[in-house]
């Protein structure tokens, strides 16, 4: 028996401490409901659980962010809904102004209403905000490589032996193109020739240029028409040459007494007055080749026409289409020294018209870059040149003179592609012979038409600048994840008047690039004759931005029927852009719903995983607590018993 070291008591005490410690842990688990309360309860489990809890808190906030972001997008979408409604009203008013049952005074009234509707459209764009953030009037700057035409670069010939277009000789009379011009007509500009009242010596209306004796001035003169006070004809020898005659014929005056109230049938001989110039011509109502439009046609003695041939150019080129790259020809006016360069680009099938804006020459030189990337035969080259001029010219009617109604080359019918507004240079195709001409005329100046030189190469050269252009949108980031680099970018469009009716000098980068066009087209494009037509149709109907730059004055959009008709097309382009913009916002709002749903699912699963690691199984912990409690009490009893054993030593000492 020992009293210095009560081993039994020490053993019982040790067990008691263990049981007390276990009982304390079980009590903490039962009181908190967690089996991992701190790092001491399981370092690795604690670390994993804390990371999960951090993710859960972040995902909860991300869910809130996404739902708030959707509210912002829906606010912008509702604002654009109002803009669409306003632009639809603008379209209706513009259609009214496009009708000849309304007078110019009526159009002035319509102009005022349209101006107010446009102002309100712009106000919505500039005043729509969310938490102080402007939504519909912001832009972002993007770097673009912009091609431009250096009109002052020296002439460079085609690589030898590649030639330019061959000018054919018509002396054999096998092919003589009709030197006719076509003029847009309105009923009020047409006069019945048979009703003209003529002078004493004439019983019919003489042709322009006929030598006559002007009784008013007492001198030899020539016939020229001028529209004055609704009717009239004067004689003026300052315009063009006088034809020498052996005898002069007196003429006092000629006037038209009957104006057509509707356009007469094709084939009717009439006199037509151009309202913009007041000048009239004698001619015939005809259908213009290439357009199918009914117009006034007249023989234009001031037109110079050259027959041209593409086949020789193609035959001297090796390895088409690559061998055509950089090859071209230039048409130069020998009077004003304006030139139009036409250069081939084998790297693309898209064509563009560039104007030498930085040149000091007036008028500005021009350059067509014709995409010939799919050219394999001479006919392919003819098609590419014709269609390229049509499509590129439609984008720049101010310089090309394009009416916007021309179509690509169809071998079954005649066609015209407007090359340059100055002198009205055209590329013409005649289906009956399969031949091409380039015509140049000076209507309506009556000046003697100067010659046009065809050059074997290109004047000027293409260059590039890297510039900052505006994109009509802003990118906003919705923090939709638990990492800084994992956000959701949404595009909020700009819907101000500046982009609805974009000007050429507004700095917008909205031109489609080759990669923007589809590689295959739907059956809706089956009537398009060429890639150029398909691209033009796609740009007008499906391209997200307006298809063309416009001259826009909101206070004078429908001053005349012609202006109203042109503006109506611009309004439809603006509505197309608004609908595309709102579709984008709606899609992004739907995306926010899916994002929020996914965040909720992720949060639920992370919470379940954290619960598996951290939460206590209360039944199990209660069982363990009961066991620890009993063991603690048992250890206490054993400790008391061990202490009693030591007290037996006193009996020996007595």
BAKE-863528 format. One record per residue (C-alpha): residue number from 1; y, x, z. Coordinates in steps of 0.1 Angstrom, whole numbers, m for minus. Layout:
<pts>
  resi     py     px     pz
   NUM      Y      X      Z
...
</pts>
This chain:
<pts>
  resi     py     px     pz
     1      0      0      0
     2     34     14    m11
     3     69      5     m2
     4     88     31    m23
     5     77     17    m56
     6     66    m19    m58
     7     51    m18    m92
     8     40    m54    m92
     9     76    m64    m83
    10     90    m42   m110
    11     67    m56   m136
    12     75    m91   m126
    13    113    m83   m127
    14    110    m68   m162
    15     93    m99   m174
    16    118   m121   m157
    17    146   m103   m175
    18    129   m107   m208
    19    123   m144   m202
    20    159   m149   m191
    21    172   m131   m222
    22    149   m152   m245
    23    160   m183   m226
    24    196   m174   m231
    25    191   m169   m269
    26    172   m202   m272
    27    200   m220   m253
    28    226   m205   m276
    29    206   m216   m307
    30    202   m251   m292
    31    239   m254   m282
    32    252   m242   m317
    33    224   m255   m339
    34    222   m221   m356
    35    195   m195   m354
    36    219   m168   m367
    37    251   m170   m347
    38    261   m133   m350
    39    250   m100   m365
    40    229    m94   m334
    41    207   m123   m343
    42    197   m107   m376
    43    220    m82   m394
    44    207    m87   m429
    45    205   m125   m425
    46    240   m126   m411
    47    254   m105   m440
    48    237   m127   m466
    49    248   m159   m449
    50    284   m148   m446
    51    286   m139   m483
    52    272   m173   m491
    53    298   m190   m468
    54    326   m170   m486
    55    313   m183   m520
    56    310   m218   m507
    57    346   m218   m495
    58    358   m203   m528
    59    338   m228   m548
    60    353   m257   m528
    61    388   m244   m537
    62    378   m239   m573
    63    366   m275   m575
    64    400   m286   m562
    65    417   m263   m588
    66    397   m278   m616
    67    404   m314   m606
    68    441   m305   m603
    69    440   m289   m637
    70    425   m320   m652
    71    453   m340   m638
    72    478   m316   m654
    73    460   m319   m688
    74    459   m356   m687
    75    497   m357   m679
    76    503   m336   m711
    77    479   m358   m731
    78    497   m390   m720
    79    530   m375   m731
    80    516   m367   m765
    81    504   m403   m768
    82    540   m414   m765
    83    550   m388   m791
    84    524   m401   m815
    85    536   m437   m810
    86    572   m425   m817
    87    562   m406   m849
    88    543   m437   m861
    89    575   m456   m859
    90    593   m428   m877
    91    567   m431   m905
    92    572   m468   m908
    93    610   m464   m910
    94    606   m436   m936
    95    583   m458   m957
    96    611   m485   m956
    97    636   m459   m968
    98    612   m448   m996
    99    613   m482  m1012
   100    639   m491  m1038
   101    644   m526  m1023
   102    667   m508   m997
   103    702   m495  m1005
   104    716   m462   m995
   105    736   m481   m969
   106    704   m494   m955
   107    690   m459   m954
   108    720   m448   m934
   109    711   m473   m908
   110    675   m463   m909
   111    686   m427   m905
   112    703   m435   m872
   113    671   m451   m858
   114    649   m422   m871
   115    673   m397   m856
   116    670   m414   m822
   117    632   m416   m824
   118    631   m379   m832
   119    654   m370   m803
   120    632   m389   m779
   121    601   m371   m793
   122    618   m338   m786
   123    629   m349   m751
   124    593   m357   m742
   125    583   m322   m752
   126    611   m305   m732
   127    610   m327   m701
   128    572   m331   m695
   129    565   m309   m664
   130    537   m307   m637
   131    547   m292   m604
   132    578   m277   m621
   133    557   m262   m649
   134    569   m270   m684
   135    539   m281   m705
   136    549   m290   m741
   137    578   m267   m750
   138    563   m233   m744
   139    552   m205   m768
   140    534   m173   m767
   141    542   m142   m787
   142    514   m126   m807
   143    513    m95   m829
   144    507   m102   m865
   145    503    m78   m895
   146    526    m96   m920
   147    525    m87   m957
   148    557    m85   m976
   149    567    m78  m1011
   150    588    m46  m1016
   151    606    m56  m1048
   152    623    m23  m1051
   153    591     m2  m1055
   154    589     13  m1090
   155    568      0  m1118
   156    532     12  m1118
   157    510      8  m1148
   158    474     m5  m1148
   159    448     22  m1147
   160    440     32  m1182
   161    425     18  m1204
   162    430    m15  m1185
   163    456    m36  m1203
   164    477    m66  m1194
   165    473   m100  m1211
   166    472    m98  m1248
   167    500   m117  m1266
   168    485   m135  m1296
   169    499   m138  m1330
   170    505   m173  m1342
   171    516   m165  m1377
   172    483   m178  m1392
   173    492   m212  m1379
   174    458   m217  m1362
   175    475   m227  m1330
   176    510   m238  m1324
   177    518   m250  m1289
   178    541   m280  m1286
   179    574   m269  m1272
   180    580   m299  m1250
   181    595   m303  m1216
   182    588   m331  m1191
   183    614   m347  m1169
   184    609   m371  m1139
   185    623   m405  m1146
   186    637   m435  m1129
   187    644   m468  m1147
   188    681   m465  m1144
   189    681   m432  m1163
   190    665   m445  m1195
   191    684   m460  m1224
   192    672   m479  m1255
   193    681   m458  m1285
   194    679   m488  m1308
   195    708   m505  m1289
   196    732   m475  m1293
   197    765   m482  m1308
   198    774   m454  m1333
   199    805   m443  m1353
   200    816   m452  m1387
   201    797   m426  m1406
   202    765   m426  m1386
   203    741   m455  m1384
   204    717   m438  m1359
   205    719   m415  m1329
   206    720   m379  m1342
   207    698   m352  m1327
   208    712   m327  m1303
   209    726   m297  m1322
   210    735   m317  m1353
   211    767   m304  m1369
   212    794   m332  m1369
   213    831   m335  m1374
   214    848   m345  m1341
   215    876   m369  m1350
   216    891   m365  m1315
   217    896   m328  m1318
   218    898   m325  m1356
   219    872   m297  m1356
   220    836   m289  m1364
   221    814   m296  m1334
   222    778   m303  m1324
   223    761   m332  m1307
   224    754   m330  m1270
   225    748   m359  m1246
   226    767   m364  m1213
   227    762   m392  m1189
   228    797   m406  m1180
   229    806   m439  m1165
   230    771   m452  m1170
   231    772   m447  m1208
   232    786   m423  m1233
   233    782   m394  m1257
   234    805   m364  m1263
   235    805   m335  m1288
   236    806   m300  m1274
   237    801   m268  m1294
   238    803   m245  m1263
   239    766   m251  m1256
   240    743   m235  m1281
   241    748   m227  m1318
   242    764   m250  m1344
   243    742   m256  m1374
   244    761   m248  m1406
   245    762   m276  m1431
   246    776   m280  m1466
   247    796   m311  m1456
   248    808   m324  m1423
   249    801   m359  m1412
   250    826   m378  m1392
   251    816   m394  m1359
   252    839   m411  m1335
   253    817   m420  m1305
   254    782   m432  m1296
   255    775   m452  m1265
   256    743   m468  m1250
   257    747   m505  m1243
   258    712   m512  m1229
   259    696   m495  m1199
   260    659   m501  m1191
   261    652   m519  m1158
   262    616   m506  m1158
   263    598   m476  m1174
   264    588   m485  m1209
   265    553   m479  m1222
   266    540   m445  m1233
   267    552   m436  m1268
   268    586   m454  m1266
   269    615   m434  m1280
   270    643   m434  m1255
   271    674   m414  m1243
   272    670   m401  m1207
   273    697   m390  m1183
   274    690   m366  m1156
   275    709   m380  m1125
   276    713   m345  m1110
   277    731   m331  m1140
   278    745   m360  m1159
   279    729   m346  m1191
   280    708   m367  m1215
   281    682   m360  m1241
   282    665   m379  m1269
   283    627   m381  m1265
   284    596   m401  m1258
   285    578   m415  m1228
   286    546   m395  m1224
   287    519   m385  m1199
   288    524   m349  m1187
   289    494   m327  m1192
   290    478   m315  m1160
   291    494   m341  m1137
   292    487   m375  m1153
   293    522   m386  m1144
   294    543   m407  m1168
   295    574   m387  m1176
   296    602   m383  m1202
   297    592   m357  m1229
   298    615   m340  m1253
   299    613   m311  m1277
   300    631   m281  m1261
   301    644   m257  m1287
   302    654   m234  m1258
   303    618   m227  m1249
   304    600   m195  m1257
   305    563   m196  m1257
   306    537   m168  m1260
   307    500   m173  m1265
   308    480   m151  m1241
   309    444   m140  m1239
   310    426   m131  m1206
   311    394   m119  m1223
   312    408    m85  m1234
   313    421    m77  m1200
   314    387    m85  m1185
   315    368    m65  m1211
   316    387    m33  m1203
   317    380    m36  m1166
   318    349    m19  m1153
   319    328    m33  m1124
   320    344    m67  m1118
   321    356    m79  m1095
   322    362    m45  m1077
   323    376    m31  m1109
   324    403    m58  m1110
   325    417    m48  m1076
   326    453    m38  m1080
   327    454    m46  m1117
   328    481    m70  m1129
   329    509    m78  m1153
   330    546    m86  m1150
   331    568   m112  m1167
   332    604   m101  m1170
   333    634   m120  m1182
   334    655    m99  m1205
   335    687   m117  m1196
   336    688   m117  m1158
   337    662    m91  m1151
   338    643   m113  m1127
   339    606   m106  m1128
   340    575   m122  m1116
   341    546    m98  m1108
   342    510   m111  m1108
   343    485    m87  m1091
   344    448    m92  m1085
   345    432    m87  m1050
   346    394    m83  m1052
   347    390    m84  m1014
   348    397   m122  m1011
   349    395   m155  m1030
   350    428   m167  m1015
   351    461   m164  m1034
   352    497   m161  m1021
   353    532   m161  m1035
   354    556   m135  m1020
   355    593   m133  m1026
   356    613   m101  m1025
   357    636   m114   m997
   358    649    m79   m989
   359    659    m72  m1025
   360    696    m73  m1034
   361    687    m88  m1068
   362    696   m124  m1076
   363    675   m143  m1083
   364    648   m128  m1061
   365    618   m111  m1077
   366    585   m127  m1070
   367    549   m115  m1067
   368    517   m136  m1069
   369    487   m120  m1052
   370    457   m137  m1069
   371    424   m135  m1051
   372    396   m126  m1076
   373    369   m118  m1051
   374    344   m141  m1069
   375    353   m133  m1105
   376    324   m124  m1127
   377    334   m135  m1163
   378    366   m139  m1183
   379    365   m177  m1176
   380    363   m169  m1139
   381    394   m148  m1142
   382    413   m176  m1161
   383    403   m201  m1134
   384    413   m177  m1106
   385    447   m170  m1121
   386    455   m206  m1129
   387    442   m221  m1096
   388    458   m192  m1076
   389    493   m199  m1091
   390    489   m237  m1085
   391    478   m232  m1048
   392    503   m204  m1040
   393    531   m222  m1058
   394    525   m254  m1039
   395    533   m235  m1007
   396    566   m222  m1020
   397    580   m249  m1043
   398    615   m236  m1039
   399    606   m205  m1058
   400    577   m216  m1080
   401    592   m249  m1091
   402    559   m266  m1082
   403    560   m304  m1079
   404    532   m305  m1055
   405    513   m328  m1078
   406    496   m302  m1100
   407    459   m297  m1099
   408    436   m267  m1106
   409    423   m259  m1140
   410    400   m285  m1155
   411    385   m275  m1188
   412    384   m311  m1200
   413    422   m317  m1199
   414    455   m300  m1205
   415    471   m284  m1174
   416    502   m267  m1163
   417    508   m242  m1134
   418    544   m236  m1125
   419    551   m199  m1120
   420    588   m196  m1114
   421    616   m222  m1109
   422    642   m199  m1125
   423    639   m205  m1163
   424    609   m228  m1155
   425    582   m202  m1164
   426    548   m220  m1167
   427    512   m211  m1174
   428    498   m238  m1198
   429    462   m246  m1208
   430    453   m267  m1238
   431    419   m283  m1236
   432    416   m289  m1274
   433    417   m252  m1282
   434    408   m236  m1248
   435    438   m214  m1251
   436    466   m204  m1227
   437    503   m200  m1231
   438    532   m187  m1209
   439    563   m207  m1216
   440    599   m200  m1205
   441    628   m225  m1210
   442    663   m231  m1197
   443    665   m268  m1193
   444    690   m283  m1187
   445    716   m255  m1193
   446    713   m255  m1232
   447    717   m218  m1231
   448    699   m198  m1258
   449    666   m188  m1242
   450    663   m150  m1238
   451    631   m133  m1245
   452    605   m127  m1219
   453    588    m93  m1217
   454    551    m90  m1208
   455    545    m56  m1190
   456    512    m39  m1186
   457    514    m33  m1148
   458    532    m44  m1117
   459    568    m39  m1106
   460    571    m37  m1069
   461    544    m33  m1043
   462    529    m50  m1013
   463    536    m36   m979
   464    530    m47   m943
   465    550    m50   m911
   466    537    m56   m876
   467    558    m83   m861
   468    558   m107   m832
   469    554   m143   m843
   470    554   m174   m821
   471    523   m194   m815
   472    531   m230   m806
   473    511   m231   m774
   474    507   m216   m739
   475    475   m203   m722
   476    471   m215   m687
   477    443   m202   m664
   478    424   m226   m641
   479    408   m206   m613
   480    374   m222   m616
   481    351   m196   m599
   482    349   m173   m569
   483    358   m142   m589
   484    392   m132   m601
   485    379   m125   m636
   486    361   m158   m639
   487    387   m184   m648
   488    389   m211   m674
   489    416   m208   m700
   490    432   m240   m714
   491    455   m243   m743
   492    486   m265   m738
   493    503   m271   m772
   494    540   m270   m781
   495    550   m304   m795
   496    588   m299   m800
   497    605   m308   m833
   498    606   m272   m842
   499    568   m271   m847
   500    564   m307   m859
   501    587   m298   m888
   502    586   m260   m889
   503    612   m241   m908
   504    605   m209   m928
   505    628   m189   m905
   506    616   m203   m872
   507    592   m174   m866
   508    560   m194   m863
   509    527   m177   m870
   510    509   m207   m883
   511    496   m195   m917
   512    458   m197   m920
   513    440   m164   m926
   514    409   m160   m947
   515    386   m163   m916
   516    402   m197   m907
   517    389   m214   m938
   518    353   m228   m937
   519    326   m210   m956
   520    311   m243   m967
   521    328   m276   m974
   522    316   m312   m969
   523    311   m337   m997
   524    347   m349   m992
   525    357   m318  m1013
   526    333   m326  m1042
   527    362   m336  m1064
   528    380   m303  m1059
   529    377   m281  m1090
   530    382   m247  m1074
   531    382   m228  m1041
   532    420   m229  m1043
   533    420   m267  m1044
   534    395   m269  m1016
   535    416   m246   m994
   536    447   m266  m1002
   537    430   m299   m993
   538    416   m284   m961
   539    450   m270   m951
   540    467   m303   m955
   541    440   m324   m939
   542    422   m303   m913
   543    443   m272   m905
   544    455   m276   m869
   545    491   m268   m878
   546    515   m284   m903
   547    505   m273   m938
   548    539   m262   m950
   549    573   m251   m939
   550    601   m277   m944
   551    638   m280   m947
   552    646   m303   m918
   553    678   m321   m908
   554    669   m349   m884
   555    702   m367   m891
   556    697   m369   m928
   557    660   m373   m934
   558    662   m405   m955
   559    696   m404   m972
   560    680   m411  m1006
   561    647   m425  m1017
   562    636   m391  m1030
   563    644   m375   m996
   564    626   m403   m977
   565    595   m399  m1000
   566    594   m362   m993
   567    600   m366   m956
   568    572   m391   m953
   569    547   m364   m962
   570    562   m341   m935
   571    559   m370   m909
   572    522   m374   m917
   573    517   m336   m912
   574    535   m339   m878
   575    513   m368   m868
   576    482   m348   m878
   577    493   m319   m856
   578    500   m342   m827
   579    466   m358   m830
   580    449   m324   m832
   581    469   m312   m801
   582    459   m343   m781
   583    423   m339   m792
   584    424   m304   m778
   585    438   m316   m745
   586    412   m344   m742
   587    384   m320   m749
   588    397   m296   m723
   589    400   m324   m698
   590    364   m334   m704
   591    355   m297   m699
   592    372   m298   m665
   593    349   m327   m655
   594    318   m307   m665
   595    332   m277   m647
   596    339   m296   m615
   597    304   m312   m616
   598    288   m278   m620
   599    309   m264   m591
   600    297   m292   m569
   601    261   m285   m578
   602    265   m248   m572
   603    281   m255   m538
   604    253   m278   m528
   605    226   m253   m536
   606    245   m224   m519
   607    249   m246   m488
   608    212   m254   m488
   609    204   m217   m491
   610    228   m208   m463
   611    212   m236   m442
   612    178   m221   m447
   613    190   m187   m434
   614    213   m198   m407
   615    205   m233   m393
   616    181   m237   m364
   617    150   m259   m365
   618    159   m278   m333
   619    123   m290   m327
   620    110   m255   m329
   621    138   m240   m309
   622    134   m267   m282
   623     97   m257   m280
   624    106   m221   m277
   625    133   m229   m251
   626    107   m248   m230
   627     83   m219   m232
   628    110   m194   m223
   629    121   m216   m194
   630     85   m219   m180
   631     79   m182   m184
   632    112   m175   m166
   633    102   m197   m137
   634     67   m182   m136
   635     82   m146   m136
   636    104   m157   m106
   637     74   m169    m88
   638     55   m137    m95
   639     84   m116    m84
   640     85   m135    m51
   641     48   m130    m47
   642     51    m92    m54
   643     78    m89    m28
   644     55   m107     m3
   645     28    m81     m9
   646     51    m53      2
   647     59    m70     35
   648     22    m65     45
   649     30    m29     54
   650     47    m42     85
   651     14    m54     98
   652      0    m19     96
   653     30     m5    115
   654     26    m28    145
</pts>
